[in-house]
Amino acid sequence: MSRVTLYSRPGCHLCEDARAVIERVCADLGEGYDEVSIDDDPALLERFGEEIPVTFVDGRQHDFWRVDEQRLRAALQG
């Protein structure tokens, strides 16, 4: 099970930026991540709406809109 989940939607430039940070950090730390499109689930679309991308770490919301690389590293190493 991946510790990081990225909720995103196709064509979102902030999602692309977040994905790049998450991929880099997870690769460095030997972690995996999952990506879920909110467009595929009406409940997620209603919950997150325009706050995407949303990042969860260990099942808890960590960030939205932007992913801070140092903060994500600290959460995964802590």
C-alpha positions in Angstrom: 0.0 0.0 0.0 1.4 3.4 -1.0 1.8 6.0 1.7 1.2 8.9 -0.7 -2.0 9.5 -2.6 -2.4 12.3 -5.2 -5.9 13.4 -6.1 -5.8 15.1 -9.4 -7.6 15.7 -12.7 -6.4 15.5 -16.3 -5.1 18.7 -17.8 -4.4 20.4 -14.4 -1.0 22.1 -14.6 -0.8 22.3 -10.8 -1.4 18.5 -10.7 1.5 18.1 -13.1 3.8 20.1 -10.8 2.7 18.2 -7.8 3.2 14.9 -9.5 6.8 15.8 -10.4 7.6 16.7 -6.8 5.9 13.5 -5.4 7.7 11.3 -8.0 11.0 12.8 -7.1 10.6 12.5 -3.3 9.1 9.0 -3.5 11.9 7.8 -5.7 14.5 9.2 -3.4 12.9 7.6 -0.3 11.9 4.3 -1.9 8.2 5.0 -1.5 5.4 4.5 -3.9 2.4 6.7 -4.6 -1.1 6.3 -6.0 -2.8 8.9 -8.2 -6.6 9.1 -8.3 -8.6 11.3 -10.8 -11.4 13.1 -9.0 -13.2 13.2 -12.3 -13.8 9.4 -12.0 -15.7 9.7 -8.7 -18.6 12.1 -8.0 -17.9 12.1 -4.3 -14.3 13.0 -4.7 -15.2 15.7 -7.2 -17.7 17.2 -4.7 -15.2 16.9 -1.8 -12.2 18.4 -3.5 -13.6 20.5 -6.3 -11.2 23.2 -7.1 -8.7 22.4 -4.4 -6.8 20.0 -6.5 -4.2 18.7 -6.5 -4.7 17.3 -3.0 -2.0 15.1 -1.4 -2.6 12.6 1.4 0.2 11.0 3.4 -0.7 7.9 5.5 -4.4 8.5 4.9 -4.4 12.1 6.1 -4.6 15.3 4.0 -1.2 16.8 3.7 -1.3 19.6 1.1 -3.5 21.1 -1.6 -2.7 23.2 -4.7 1.0 22.9 -4.2 3.3 20.2 -2.8 6.2 21.5 -0.7 9.1 19.1 -1.3 10.8 19.5 2.1 7.5 19.2 4.0 6.7 16.0 2.1 10.1 14.5 2.8 9.7 15.3 6.5 6.3 13.6 6.6 7.6 10.5 4.9 10.7 10.3 7.1 9.0 11.1 10.4 
